[in-house]
């Protein structure tokens, strides 16, 4: 049977998820599981997915999601908001469908993890006891690495918004882009690896350029990139040459583009050899696992958490699982699709552990679509498995869409990107 690319993408979503879930339990096993308490911290693509799939795979489990908000604004497609292609409402998703499955939603901030007591400490002092804990809090910005940005970036994010956590920052940066003077300069600083969504800055540059092409055609974009090369580089540069000739300039780490400091009030970015003043500045800081995990020692002082690939259980804290951007899953990137797939494997492993059985084999998938224009898409995909405690790409499984593809292929890839987004938010948030 011939399988279309669209059909394959759907297989990598719901079909793979179903294959990861264990068979229904026998009645005697269900009774012991019914008393188990699983607490999930973080309501993004990792946390919401694992909470949903725990209830789908074991409805009798007590699953509690700790997340302060009542809805989630996705980083995927937030660059399309900056480019005027999508609305904020279209990337905002409520948690009410998880509640319909029986997931308890505690709208509070998790302030600490008491691993000895097996408690999550909430803001205000309340505690949640857990038998299994799953944490997926995303990333934290390390502003301390940038001279002039302060320890926590207070004030800097208003002047030089990151928009790397979608929501109010996305709206702020969109307003600044729309209000930029004719012929002005948009400057984006890009950190060294690892960071959330490796191709995200280059998609953003593309979609901001798409907006400028229509509304501010003499504007310029300057990318100060700490790296010498980046994912999908040939594909993005091809798009820039075709669609935005002369508008986007990228300086690499080898060119002295590593950011050393900022003067936020002046809109200035300071590199190893120069200073650049922006009309609109987009400062994407270096990133690490959030303090919630680091203060509990889950990162072992390394900045990112190490896990067992087959189960996503912490290497240093039995009974604690970590999924999503906070872990080191190299070569698997920090992406929404990766977090969603990791969460499904983790849910299956937790259910198996509560049964006292071995976890099912985890086959992990990442597909990353990027838009270089409203009707111009490019992609990269990979399949990974756990081998000797490492994440290993399967032979021949990693590939990108081809350089030099005709316009109809790029338009098709853009449609796939929109369809992928609708599929993954349904799969994550129900």
N, C-alpha and C positions, 0 to 999 in steps of 0.2 A: 504494500500500500504506500503510495506517495504521501509524504507528510510535508505540509507547507511550513514555512518559517513561523507563521502565526500560530499554527497548531502546535509546533514545537515549544513556542513560548508559553502557551497555555499548559502544556505538559509539565514544564519546569515549575509552574505555579501550583495549582490545586492537585494535579496528579502526583507530583513528587511528594507533596505534603501528605496525601493519603497513604502513600507507600511507606512513609516514615512512621506512621502511627501503628502501635502494636495491635494485635487482635483483641476483640472484646474480652474482658475478664470473666472468669467463672464466678459464681455467686459468692463462694467463700472468700475469694481474694478481694472482691469489691467491699466486703464488710470491713476489712482491715484498712483499706484505702480511704474509706469514708471518714475516718477519724484524722487523716493526715491534713496538715495545714501547709499550704504552699503560698508564700508571699512573693510577689513580683514587684520590684521597684523600677519605675520608669515606664512611661506609656507611649514610647515611639514604636518604630517598626520592629524592634526586638521585643520589648516588653509586652506590647499589646498582642503581638502574634503568639508569644509563648502562653500568655494568659488564655487566649482564645482556644489554642490547640490543646491545652491541658483540659479544658472543659469539654471540648469535642471528643477527646480520647478517653477521658475518665470523668463523666458528668458528676459523679459522687464526690470528687475532690473538693475541698474548701480552698478556693483560689481567691486571693485578695490582691488587687492592683493598687499600689501606692503611687499616686500621681496628683499633684495639686490642681491641675486644670480639668475642665470638663470636656475639652476638645484638644486636638493636636493639629498643629500647622506643619505641613511637610516641607522638608528641604527640597526633595524632588519636585520639580516644576516651579519652585520659588524664583528661579532665574527667569522663567517665562513671565512671571509677574513683573519683574524689573524691565523686561522687554516689551511690556504692554500687550502680551499675548493672552494671559490668563488673569483672572481676578483672585483676590485673597480668599474669597468665599469658596472658590473651586479647589483650594488646597487645604481647607480646614475641615476636620472630620471629628465628629463627636464619639464619645465612648458608650453611648446608650445601647448600642447593639451588643457590646460585651456584657452589659448588665442583663440583657435578655437571655443570655446563655447561663447566667448564674454567677458571673464574676462579680465579687464585691469590690466596689470602687471607694477607696479611702482618699478623700481629697485633702491631702496633707503633704508636707515636705518631709522626706526622710533626712534626718540630721546626722544619724550615726548608725553603725552596725555593731551590735554587741555580739560578737561571734561566740564568746564563752556562754552567755546566757541564751543564745539563739533568739535574739530579739532585734527588731528594727525599731530604733528610737525616733519618734516623730517630733516635729516642732511642737513645743508646748509640753513635752515630757511623756506623752502617752507611748506605750510600747505595743508592738505586735509580735507575738510568739510565732515561730516557724519551725516546721519539721524539714522543709526544704526551702531555700532562699534562692531566688533568681534575680540578679541585678542587671539592668540594662539602661544606665543613666546617660548614655551618649558620651560627649566630650566636654572638656573644660579648656578655656583659653589660658595660655601662659603668657600674660602680658608682661610678667617680670623679665622676660627675655628681650624686651624692647625698651631701650632707653627713652625716657620721657613719657612712657605709657602708664607708669605706676604699677602697683602690685596686681590690682584687679581691673585695670582699664577704666576706672570710674571717670566719667567725663569724656574720655577719648572715643568711646563707642558712639557718642552723640555727634561728635565732630567728624569722625572717620568710621562710619558704621561698618561692621563686619558682615551683617546679614547672613552669617553662617549658622545661625539658629533662627529658623524662620519665624515670622510673626511681626512684632512691632519694628524690628530692625529692617525687615524686608520693606515695610511701608515707608520707613524713614529714607532708606536708600533710593527707593523708587521716586519719592518726592524730590530728592536732591538731583537725580538724573533728569527729571522732567523740567526742573527749574534752572538747569545749568545754562550759563550764558552762551550765545552763539559762538562757535569756534573754540569753546573751552576745552580743558584737558581733564580727562577722567583717569585717575591713577589707582591701580590695584596692586597691593603687595601680596605675594603668594609665598607661604612658608615652605620649608623643606619637608620631605616625607618623614614620618607618616602623618596624614591628616585626613579628616572626613572628606569623602568623595574626591578622589584624585583628579578626575577630569572637570570637576565643578567650576574652578576658576576660568577655564578656557571656554566652557559653555557660556558662563556669565559674560565674558568679554565679547563673545559672538552675539549674544542676544542684546546686550547694551549697544553694540555696533549696529545691529538691526534697527533698534529704536532710533539711534542717531541718524542713520541713513535716511530715515523718513522725516524726522523732526528737527535735526540739528546736523545737517550734512557736512559742515566744516569742522565738527568736533573731532578730537583725537583721543585715543586710548593708549595708555602706557602701562605695560605689565612689568613689575619688578619681581622677578622670579628667582627664588633662592636656588632652584634646581637648574641643572644644565639641560635636561631633557624632561619630557613629560608624556604621560599616556595619551595615545591617539594623536600624537604630535603632527604626523604627516597629514592626517585627515583634517585636523583643525586648520593647519596652515594652508591646505588646499582650499578650504572654505573661505578663509580670510582673503586669499588672493583673488578668488572668483567674485566674492560678494562685497568685500569691504577693502578694496585696494587702497593702500596708503593710510588707512585709518588706524590700524592696530600695530603698535610696535612692542616687541618683547625684548627685554634685557635679561640675560641669564646670569646664574651665579658666577660663571667664569668671566662675565663682563663687569663684575663688581656690583651686581644688583641685589646682593644680600642686604636685607634691611637691618640697620643697627639702631635706629631711633626715629622718633617722630616729634614734630612740633605741631600738636593737634590744632591749636588756635590759629596757626598760620596755614594749616592744611599741607604741611611739608613732610616729606618722607626722606630720611637720611640713610644713604647707603654707604658702603665701604669707601667710595670715591667721589660721591656727588650728593646733591640735595635737589629734590624735585618738588615743586609747589603745585598742588592740584586745585582745580576749581571744585571738583568732587573727588573725595578720597575714599577708598574702600580698603581698609586695613584688615586682612585676614591673619590673625595671630597664630603662632605655633600652638599646638594642641597636646593634650594629655588626658589620661583618665581623670574623672572628677575627684575632688577631695574626699567625697563620701567613701570611695573605694581605697584611695591612697592612705587615708587616716586609719583604715582598718587593716592596712598592710597587704591588701590583695595585689598590689602592683610590685611588691618586694623592692620598692625604691627605684624602679626602672621607668616609671611613667605610664606603662601600659600593663594590663593584667595577663598573665599566662594561664591557659586552660588546657585540659585534656581534650583534644579535638573530637574524640568519639562521643563525649558527653557534655562538654563545656563546663565541667566541674573545675573549680579553681584548683591549681596545683598546690596551694598552701592552706586552703580552708575546706575540708570535707563537708559536703552537704550544701555548699554555696556554689552556684553556677553563674557565670558571667557571659553575656552575649552582646553582640553589636559592636559599636565603635570603640568601646573601652578596652577591648582585648587586642592582643597581638596575634593575628591570624595570618600573618604574612606567609605566602604571597596572595592570600585572599584579601581584597581591598576592604576599606571601611565604606560600606555603601548600604542603602536601604534594602536592596535585594539580598545582600549578604546577611544582614541582620535578620531579615525575614526567614531566610533558609536556616540560619543557625538556630533561630528560635524554635523552628519545627523539630529539628534534630534534638534540641535540648528538651523540649516537651516530651518527646518519645523516650528519651533517656531517663527523665525524672519519673515518668509513669512506670518504666521498667524497674527502676531502683526501688520504688515503693512496693512493687510486686515481689522484689527479691530476685529478679531475673536479669539477664544480661541485656544491655541496650542493643537495639537493632543497628545494623551498619548504617552509618551516615554518609550519604552522597550529597555534597553541598554544591550549590550552583550560584553563580553570579552573572547576571546580564546587566550591562550598563549602557543605556541609551543616552545620547547627548543631542541637543538641538543646536545647530549653528544658524538657524533661522526658523521661522514659523513652519516652513515646508521643507526643511533641510535637516535630515537626521543622520547620525553615525552611531556605531555601536561596537562594543567589545563583550565577549562572553567567555566563561570558563567553568569547568567542572572540577571539583576538588574532593579528595577523600582523606581519611586519617590513615597515615602510615608511620609506624614507629613513633607515635606521639607528635607527629608533625602534620601540618596541612600541606598536601601535595597535589599539584595539578595533574589530572589524568592525561596520559599521552595523547597529543593531538586535539585536546579539548578546548584550548584557549585560542581565540582568533578574533579578528576585527573585520568590520566591513571594509571592502576594498577601496584603495585609492584609485581615483580616476573613474569611478562609477558614474553613469549618466544621471541626469536630473530626475528621471522617473524613479530610480532606485533610491536617491536621497529623499524624495517625497514619500516613498513607501516606508523608509526607515523612520521618518517623522511620524507617520500614522502609527507605526508600531510603538513608538515612544509614548504617544497619547494613550494607546490601548493598553500598553504595559502598565502605565500609571493607574488607570481605572481598575485594572485587574488586581494590582498589588494592594491598593487601599481597601478594596473589597475583601481581599484575603486577610488583611491585617486587622481592620476595624469592624469587619462584618457588614 
